Amino acid sequence: MTHTIAHWSDGKPFLGTSARTAPVTNPATGEITSQVALADLADARAVIGAAQSAFPAWRDTSLTRRTQIVFRFREVLNERKGELARIITAEHGKVLSDALGEVSRGQEVVEFACGMPHLLKGGMTENASTKVDVASVRQPLGPVGIISPFNFPAMVPMWFFPIAIAAGNTVVLKPSEKDPSAALWMAELWTEAGLPPGVFNVLQGDKTAVDELLENPTIKAVSFVGSTPIAQYVYATATAHGKRVQALGGAKNHMVVLPDADLDLAADAAVNAGFGSAGERCMAISALVAVGDIADELVDKIAERAASLKTGDGTKNCDMGPLVTKAHRDRVASYVDAGEAAGATIVVDGRQVAADGGPDGFWLGPTLIDDVTTDMSIYTDEIFGPVLSVVRVDTYDEALALINANPYGNGTAIFTNDGGAARRFQNEVEVGMVGINVPIPVPMAYYSFGGWKNSLFGDTHAHGTEGVHFFTRGKVVTSRWLDPSHGGIELGFPQNV
């Protein structure tokens, strides 16, 4: 018998009326550990209703008090983040150190949101016209929805909800049904931190829950991270229903290595960025572009390092864990099959990895594929697994053109000791986040995270000042207190004097 993971509504667990559930597995063993509730329409509306009811009082709570609660959440999270990391590993499969790193990066956004009193400062002009003052303020939107992916069940929601809550909004978080427990743990932590009931809610479910968040008029904005096709759907549907949307989509991140680069540094970076979290990162490097005559040496160095990695249970002393589900594992392996059939060279084959974990775990080891061409599916598609493809080009210009021709524009990196080449690359490449000798250029919380092209739908990136702007709206107040000299009838357009 397995327990059912519930929703969180109005400050407590909520099972709802739907009889539908989905299995939650431990990817390292293949064992079903629990069932997650899948909301029906009534359940979704009940959770959204809790956010709606809580909004007026939370909006009117002083900024000082809101910030104190966010700061308390930060303190309790810091004390207990090891618990959250273990929950992530149990349902996602990533190794514990990686899960702890995820929580720590999410916590940076919580810390950023503790500065909301400064971030929400408005402006004022005294005596803009005769005895007329003008002030601008930013106010919360109302209840907002967050739809987060399986690969970062803690960090990605924390890109959004600390800023939304500190700014005075209420939140409905729809986590992935593959690893839903982290969201409930964070909901309980918010209660411990003193957040009033209904300000932070969790809606478990699938398309039924998602569509209600996109269409329900109570929800004023939607933040989404996931694949490009779903991001397009979320953006089109939610904007058609009058909502603000930031929909972060898929990626095909390239790492360019120039002939003058330190190849040991580049090889380390390629392994870290390609195989960390089993490649299940939207910022993972999946295409390595080797420029000039360095390819053979670079591939050898990467292969040596990849072969030394230990794949296994994330709670053990392993470098890389399993993939999140068997279906996803098989999908990633099918791309390796297709690449091999198309003529690519399998340098390191992870399909038959000897993993330190359960025999039914969802294992696929680090895989390195050379001689990949841009017409192969292993290059064109977002694989989202521990598969690193090597594309060989002759010049910097070819490498740049290859990246700019790609429909995705999430992250990229260049490895070089040539400052002029690096500066030219950061200026010319059509990608939202650029690393120079940094393979995973995820910005700090006070900068914004987001890509270009098919990696982002909407005009607002996540967290940073763009996040504050997304979760608030501007209001301008023009005031003049009673003054008899300004009485009388005047139907002309108001003029400043």
C-alpha positions as CSV (number, residue, x, y, z in Angstrom):
1,M,0.0,0.0,0.0
2,T,1.2,3.5,-0.9
3,H,0.1,6.8,0.6
4,T,-1.5,9.6,-1.5
5,I,0.3,12.9,-1.9
6,A,-2.3,15.6,-1.5
7,H,-2.8,19.2,-2.6
8,W,-2.1,22.0,-0.2
9,S,-4.9,24.6,0.2
10,D,-5.7,27.2,2.8
11,G,-2.8,26.2,5.0
12,K,-3.4,22.5,5.2
13,P,-3.4,19.2,3.1
14,F,-6.4,18.8,0.8
15,L,-7.2,15.5,-0.9
16,G,-10.1,16.8,-3.0
17,T,-12.8,14.8,-4.6
18,S,-11.0,13.4,-7.6
19,A,-10.4,9.6,-7.6
20,R,-7.6,9.9,-10.2
21,T,-4.0,9.4,-9.1
22,A,-0.6,8.8,-10.7
23,P,2.3,6.7,-9.4
24,V,5.5,8.3,-8.0
25,T,8.6,6.2,-8.3
26,N,12.1,6.0,-6.8
27,P,14.1,6.2,-10.0
28,A,17.0,4.3,-8.4
29,T,14.9,1.2,-7.7
30,G,12.0,1.5,-10.0
31,E,9.7,1.1,-7.0
32,I,6.4,2.9,-6.7
33,T,6.6,4.8,-3.4
34,S,3.4,6.7,-3.4
35,Q,0.5,8.0,-5.5
36,V,-0.1,11.7,-6.2
37,A,-3.6,13.1,-6.4
38,L,-4.6,14.4,-9.8
39,A,-7.0,17.3,-9.5
40,D,-10.4,17.4,-11.2
41,L,-12.0,20.7,-12.1
42,A,-13.6,21.1,-8.7
43,D,-10.3,20.4,-6.9
44,A,-8.5,23.0,-9.0
45,R,-11.1,25.6,-8.4
46,A,-11.1,25.0,-4.7
47,V,-7.3,25.5,-4.5
48,I,-7.5,28.6,-6.7
49,G,-10.4,29.8,-4.5
50,A,-8.2,29.6,-1.4
51,A,-5.6,31.9,-3.1
52,Q,-8.3,34.3,-4.1
53,S,-9.8,34.5,-0.6
54,A,-6.4,35.1,0.9
55,F,-5.3,37.8,-1.5
56,P,-7.0,41.0,-0.1
57,A,-5.6,40.5,3.4
58,W,-2.1,39.6,2.2
59,R,-2.0,42.5,-0.2
60,D,-2.9,44.9,2.7
61,T,-0.3,43.3,5.0
62,S,2.5,45.7,5.6
63,L,5.6,45.3,3.4
64,T,7.6,45.1,6.6
65,R,5.6,42.1,7.9
66,R,5.7,40.4,4.5
67,T,9.4,40.7,4.4
68,Q,9.8,39.4,7.9
69,I,7.9,36.2,6.9
70,V,10.0,35.7,3.8
71,F,13.2,36.2,5.9
72,R,11.9,33.6,8.4
73,F,11.3,31.2,5.5
74,R,14.8,31.7,4.4
75,E,16.2,31.0,7.9
76,V,14.1,27.8,8.4
77,L,15.0,26.6,4.8
78,N,18.7,27.1,5.5
79,E,18.4,25.0,8.7
80,R,16.5,22.2,7.1
81,K,17.5,22.2,3.5
82,G,19.1,18.7,3.9
83,E,15.6,17.3,4.4
84,L,14.4,18.9,1.1
85,A,17.5,17.5,-0.7
86,R,16.7,14.0,0.4
87,I,13.1,14.3,-0.8
88,I,14.3,15.5,-4.2
89,T,16.7,12.6,-4.5
90,A,14.1,10.1,-3.6
91,E,11.7,11.2,-6.3
92,H,13.9,12.7,-9.0
93,G,17.0,10.6,-8.6
94,K,19.7,13.2,-8.7
95,V,22.6,12.7,-6.3
96,L,22.3,14.3,-2.9
97,S,25.0,16.9,-3.4
98,D,23.3,18.0,-6.6
99,A,19.9,18.2,-4.9
100,L,21.5,20.3,-2.1
101,G,23.0,22.6,-4.7
102,E,19.5,23.0,-6.3
103,V,18.1,24.1,-3.0
104,S,20.9,26.5,-2.3
105,R,20.5,28.2,-5.7
106,G,16.8,28.5,-5.1
107,Q,17.5,30.0,-1.7
108,E,19.4,32.8,-3.4
109,V,16.1,34.0,-4.8
110,V,14.5,33.9,-1.4
111,E,17.3,36.1,-0.1
112,F,16.8,38.5,-3.1
113,A,13.1,38.7,-2.2
114,C,14.0,39.8,1.4
115,G,15.1,43.1,-0.3
116,M,11.5,43.7,-1.5
117,P,11.1,47.0,0.5
118,H,13.9,48.5,-1.7
119,L,12.7,46.7,-4.9
120,L,9.2,48.1,-4.6
121,K,10.1,51.7,-3.9
122,G,8.1,54.0,-6.1
123,G,8.8,57.6,-7.2
124,M,7.3,61.0,-6.4
125,T,7.4,64.4,-8.0
126,E,6.3,67.3,-5.7
127,N,4.6,70.2,-7.4
128,A,4.7,68.7,-10.8
129,S,2.0,71.3,-11.7
130,T,0.9,74.0,-9.4
131,K,0.3,72.4,-6.0
132,V,-0.1,69.0,-7.8
133,D,1.9,66.0,-6.8
134,V,2.5,62.9,-8.9
135,A,3.5,59.5,-7.4
136,S,4.1,56.1,-9.0
137,V,3.7,52.8,-7.1
138,R,3.9,49.2,-8.0
139,Q,1.1,46.9,-6.6
140,P,0.6,43.1,-6.6
141,L,-1.5,41.4,-9.3
142,G,-3.5,39.0,-7.3
143,P,-3.4,35.2,-7.3
144,V,-0.7,33.9,-9.7
145,G,0.0,30.4,-11.0
146,I,3.4,28.6,-11.2
147,I,3.8,25.5,-13.4
148,S,7.1,23.9,-12.7
149,P,9.1,21.0,-14.3
150,F,10.3,17.7,-12.8
151,N,14.0,18.4,-13.2
152,F,14.2,21.1,-10.5
153,P,11.3,20.5,-8.1
154,A,12.6,23.1,-5.6
155,M,14.8,25.6,-7.4
156,V,12.5,26.4,-10.3
157,P,9.4,27.2,-8.1
158,M,11.8,29.3,-5.9
159,W,12.6,31.3,-9.0
160,F,9.1,32.7,-8.8
161,F,7.2,32.3,-5.5
162,P,9.5,34.2,-3.1
163,I,9.2,37.3,-5.3
164,A,5.5,36.9,-5.9
165,I,4.7,36.4,-2.2
166,A,7.0,39.3,-1.0
167,A,5.4,41.6,-3.5
168,G,1.9,40.8,-2.1
169,N,0.5,38.2,-4.4
170,T,-0.9,34.8,-3.5
171,V,0.4,31.7,-5.2
172,V,-0.9,28.4,-6.7
173,L,2.0,26.1,-7.5
174,K,1.4,23.1,-9.9
175,P,4.5,20.9,-9.5
176,S,5.4,18.0,-11.8
177,E,3.4,14.8,-11.0
178,K,6.7,12.9,-11.3
179,D,8.2,14.5,-8.1
180,P,5.5,16.3,-6.2
181,S,6.6,16.0,-2.6
182,A,9.1,18.9,-2.5
183,A,6.2,21.3,-3.1
184,L,4.3,20.1,-0.1
185,W,7.4,20.2,2.1
186,M,7.9,23.9,1.1
187,A,4.2,24.6,1.8
188,E,4.6,23.3,5.3
189,L,7.8,25.4,5.7
190,W,5.9,28.5,4.7
191,T,3.3,27.7,7.5
192,E,6.1,27.3,10.0
193,A,7.5,30.6,8.9
194,G,4.2,32.3,9.7
195,L,2.7,32.7,6.2
196,P,-1.1,33.1,6.5
197,P,-3.3,30.3,5.1
198,G,-4.1,30.5,1.4
199,V,-1.1,32.6,0.4
200,F,0.9,29.6,-0.8
201,N,-1.1,26.7,-2.2
202,V,-0.1,23.5,-4.1
203,L,-2.3,22.1,-6.9
204,Q,-1.3,18.5,-7.9
205,G,-2.4,17.3,-11.2
206,D,-2.0,17.0,-15.0
207,K,-3.5,18.8,-17.9
208,T,-6.8,19.4,-16.1
209,A,-5.0,21.4,-13.4
210,V,-2.8,23.2,-15.9
211,D,-5.7,24.3,-18.1
212,E,-7.7,25.6,-15.2
213,L,-4.7,27.8,-14.2
214,L,-4.4,29.1,-17.7
215,E,-8.1,29.8,-18.1
216,N,-9.5,30.7,-14.7
217,P,-10.0,34.5,-14.5
218,T,-9.0,34.5,-10.9
219,I,-5.3,33.7,-11.9
220,K,-3.7,37.0,-13.1
221,A,-0.3,35.7,-14.3
222,V,1.3,32.4,-15.1
223,S,5.0,31.4,-14.8
224,F,6.0,28.2,-16.6
225,V,9.2,26.2,-17.2
226,G,9.2,23.1,-19.4
227,S,9.5,22.0,-23.0
228,T,9.0,24.3,-25.9
229,P,5.8,22.8,-27.3
230,I,4.1,23.1,-23.9
231,A,5.6,26.6,-23.3
232,Q,4.0,27.6,-26.6
233,Y,0.7,26.2,-25.5
234,V,0.8,27.8,-22.1
235,Y,1.7,31.2,-23.6
236,A,-1.0,31.1,-26.3
237,T,-3.7,29.8,-24.0
238,A,-3.0,32.0,-21.0
239,T,-2.6,35.2,-23.0
240,A,-5.8,34.5,-24.8
241,H,-7.4,34.6,-21.4
242,G,-5.9,38.0,-20.5
243,K,-3.0,36.8,-18.3
244,R,0.6,37.9,-18.1
245,V,2.8,34.9,-19.0
246,Q,6.5,34.1,-18.7
247,A,6.9,30.7,-20.4
248,L,10.5,29.3,-20.4
249,G,10.9,26.5,-23.0
250,G,13.5,24.0,-24.2
251,A,17.1,24.3,-25.0
252,K,19.9,23.0,-27.1
253,N,23.0,24.5,-25.4
254,H,26.2,24.6,-27.3
255,M,29.7,24.8,-25.9
256,V,32.3,26.2,-28.3
257,V,36.0,25.2,-27.7
258,L,38.5,27.3,-29.6
259,P,42.0,25.9,-30.5
260,D,43.7,28.1,-27.9
261,A,41.6,26.9,-25.0
262,D,42.9,25.0,-22.0
263,L,41.7,21.5,-23.1
264,D,41.8,20.0,-19.6
265,L,39.6,22.8,-18.3
266,A,37.3,22.4,-21.3
267,A,37.1,18.7,-20.9
268,D,36.2,19.0,-17.2
269,A,33.6,21.6,-18.0
270,A,32.0,19.5,-20.7
271,V,31.7,16.5,-18.4
272,N,30.3,18.6,-15.6
273,A,27.8,20.4,-17.8
274,G,26.8,17.4,-19.9
275,F,26.4,14.7,-17.3
276,G,25.5,16.6,-14.1
277,S,22.0,15.6,-12.9
278,A,22.0,13.0,-15.7
279,G,21.7,15.8,-18.2
280,E,18.2,16.6,-17.0
281,R,18.9,20.4,-16.9
282,C,17.6,23.1,-19.3
283,M,21.1,24.6,-19.0
284,A,23.0,21.3,-19.7
285,I,25.6,21.3,-22.5
286,S,24.4,18.8,-25.1
287,A,26.3,20.0,-28.1
288,L,30.1,20.5,-27.9
289,V,31.5,22.4,-30.9
290,A,35.1,21.6,-31.4
291,V,36.9,24.2,-33.6
292,G,39.9,23.3,-35.7
293,D,42.4,20.5,-35.1
294,I,41.7,20.1,-31.4
295,A,38.8,17.7,-31.7
296,D,40.6,14.4,-31.4
297,E,42.5,15.4,-28.3
298,L,39.5,17.0,-26.7
299,V,37.3,14.0,-27.3
300,D,39.9,11.7,-25.8
301,K,40.1,13.8,-22.7
302,I,36.3,13.9,-22.3
303,A,36.0,10.2,-22.9
304,E,38.6,9.4,-20.2
305,R,36.7,11.5,-17.7
306,A,33.3,10.2,-18.7
307,A,34.4,6.6,-18.3
308,S,35.5,7.3,-14.8
309,L,32.1,8.5,-13.6
310,K,30.2,6.3,-11.2
311,T,26.5,6.0,-12.0
312,G,24.1,4.8,-9.2
313,D,21.7,5.5,-6.4
314,G,21.8,9.2,-5.5
315,T,22.0,8.4,-1.8
316,K,25.3,6.6,-2.3
317,N,28.7,8.0,-3.2
318,C,27.9,8.3,-6.9
319,D,28.6,11.0,-9.5
320,M,25.4,10.6,-11.5
321,G,22.0,9.2,-10.7
322,P,19.2,7.6,-12.8
323,L,16.8,9.3,-15.2
324,V,13.5,10.3,-13.7
325,T,11.2,7.6,-15.3
326,K,11.7,4.4,-17.3
327,A,9.8,6.0,-20.3
328,H,12.2,8.9,-20.3
329,R,15.2,6.6,-20.0
330,D,14.1,4.6,-23.0
331,R,13.4,7.8,-25.0
332,V,16.9,9.1,-24.4
333,A,18.4,5.7,-25.3
334,S,16.4,5.7,-28.5
335,Y,18.2,8.9,-29.6
336,V,21.6,7.2,-29.0
337,D,20.3,4.3,-31.2
338,A,19.3,6.8,-33.9
339,G,22.6,8.7,-33.8
340,E,24.5,5.4,-34.2
341,A,22.3,4.3,-37.1
342,A,22.8,7.7,-38.8
343,G,26.6,7.3,-38.7
344,A,27.7,9.0,-35.5
345,T,30.5,7.4,-33.5
346,I,29.7,6.2,-30.0
347,V,32.8,6.9,-28.0
348,V,31.4,6.2,-24.5
349,D,28.2,4.1,-24.5
350,G,26.0,4.5,-21.4
351,R,23.2,2.2,-22.6
352,Q,24.7,-0.8,-20.8
353,V,26.1,0.9,-17.7
354,A,26.7,-1.1,-14.6
355,A,25.0,1.1,-12.1
356,D,25.3,1.0,-8.3
357,G,21.6,0.7,-7.7
358,G,18.5,-1.4,-8.1
359,P,18.3,-3.7,-11.1
360,D,15.0,-2.0,-12.0
361,G,16.4,1.5,-11.7
362,F,16.2,3.9,-14.7
363,W,19.8,3.8,-15.6
364,L,21.6,5.3,-18.6
365,G,25.3,6.2,-18.1
366,P,27.3,9.1,-19.5
367,T,27.3,8.9,-23.3
368,L,29.7,10.6,-25.6
369,I,29.0,10.7,-29.4
370,D,31.5,12.1,-32.0
371,D,31.1,13.0,-35.6
372,V,27.6,14.3,-35.1
373,T,26.1,16.3,-38.0
374,T,23.3,19.0,-37.7
375,D,20.8,16.8,-39.6
376,M,20.8,14.0,-37.0
377,S,17.9,13.9,-34.5
378,I,20.5,13.6,-31.7
379,Y,21.5,17.1,-32.6
380,T,18.2,18.7,-33.6
381,D,16.1,17.6,-30.7
382,E,16.3,18.4,-27.0
383,I,17.3,15.0,-25.5
384,F,17.3,15.9,-21.8
385,G,19.7,13.1,-20.8
386,P,23.4,12.3,-20.2
387,V,24.3,12.5,-23.9
388,L,27.0,14.8,-25.2
389,S,27.3,15.2,-28.9
390,V,30.5,16.5,-30.6
391,V,30.2,18.6,-33.7
392,R,33.4,19.4,-35.6
393,V,33.9,22.7,-37.4
394,D,36.9,24.4,-39.0
395,T,36.4,28.0,-37.9
396,Y,34.9,30.3,-35.2
397,D,32.5,31.8,-37.8
398,E,31.2,28.3,-38.6
399,A,30.6,27.7,-34.8
400,L,28.8,31.0,-34.4
401,A,26.6,30.4,-37.4
402,L,25.7,27.0,-36.2
403,I,24.5,28.3,-32.8
404,N,22.7,31.3,-34.3
405,A,20.9,29.0,-36.8
406,N,19.5,26.8,-34.0
407,P,15.9,27.5,-33.0
408,Y,16.7,27.5,-29.3
409,G,18.6,30.2,-27.5
410,N,18.7,29.4,-23.8
411,G,22.4,29.1,-22.8
412,T,25.8,28.8,-24.5
413,A,29.5,28.9,-23.5
414,I,32.8,29.5,-25.2
415,F,36.2,28.2,-23.9
416,T,39.1,30.3,-25.0
417,N,42.1,32.3,-23.8
418,D,41.5,35.0,-26.4
419,G,39.8,37.9,-24.9
420,G,38.9,39.4,-28.3
421,A,37.3,36.2,-29.4
422,A,35.3,36.0,-26.2
423,R,34.1,39.6,-26.4
424,R,33.1,39.1,-30.0
425,F,31.2,35.9,-29.1
426,Q,29.2,37.5,-26.3
427,N,28.2,40.3,-28.6
428,E,27.3,38.2,-31.7
429,V,25.8,35.0,-30.3
430,E,21.9,35.0,-30.3
431,V,21.4,33.4,-26.9
432,G,20.0,34.7,-23.7
433,M,22.7,33.5,-21.2
434,V,26.4,33.3,-22.2
435,G,29.3,31.8,-20.4
436,I,33.0,32.6,-21.0
437,N,35.0,29.7,-19.7
438,V,31.8,29.0,-17.6
439,P,29.9,26.0,-18.9
440,I,26.6,26.6,-17.1
441,P,26.0,30.4,-17.0
442,V,23.0,30.5,-14.6
443,P,22.8,34.1,-13.4
444,M,22.7,35.1,-9.7
445,A,19.3,35.9,-8.3
446,Y,19.7,39.6,-8.8
447,Y,20.1,39.1,-12.5
448,S,17.3,37.5,-14.6
449,F,17.3,34.0,-16.0
450,G,15.9,33.5,-19.5
451,G,16.7,32.6,-23.1
452,W,15.9,33.8,-26.6
453,K,14.0,32.4,-29.6
454,N,12.1,29.2,-28.9
455,S,13.5,29.1,-25.3
456,L,11.2,31.9,-24.1
457,F,7.6,32.9,-24.8
458,G,6.8,36.3,-23.3
459,D,9.1,39.2,-22.8
460,T,10.0,38.7,-19.1
461,H,12.8,36.5,-17.7
462,A,12.7,34.8,-14.3
463,H,13.7,36.4,-11.0
464,G,15.9,39.5,-10.7
465,T,14.3,42.9,-11.3
466,E,12.4,41.5,-14.3
467,G,10.7,39.1,-11.9
468,V,9.7,42.0,-9.6
469,H,8.2,43.8,-12.6
470,F,6.4,40.7,-13.7
471,F,4.6,40.1,-10.4
472,T,3.6,43.8,-9.9
473,R,1.8,46.4,-12.0
474,G,2.3,50.2,-12.0
475,K,-0.1,52.8,-10.8
476,V,0.3,56.6,-11.0
477,V,-1.5,58.8,-8.5
478,T,-1.9,62.5,-9.3
479,S,-3.1,64.5,-6.3
480,R,-4.1,68.0,-5.4
481,W,-5.6,68.9,-2.0
482,L,-8.5,71.4,-1.7
483,D,-7.5,74.9,-2.8
484,P,-10.2,77.5,-3.6
485,S,-8.0,79.1,-6.3
486,H,-8.4,76.0,-8.4
487,G,-12.2,76.0,-8.3
488,G,-14.6,76.7,-11.2
489,I,-15.7,75.0,-14.4
490,E,-13.1,74.3,-17.1
491,L,-13.8,71.7,-19.8
492,G,-10.5,71.9,-21.6
493,F,-7.9,69.2,-21.4
494,P,-5.9,69.6,-18.2
495,Q,-2.6,71.5,-18.7
496,N,0.4,71.7,-16.4
497,V,1.2,75.2,-15.3
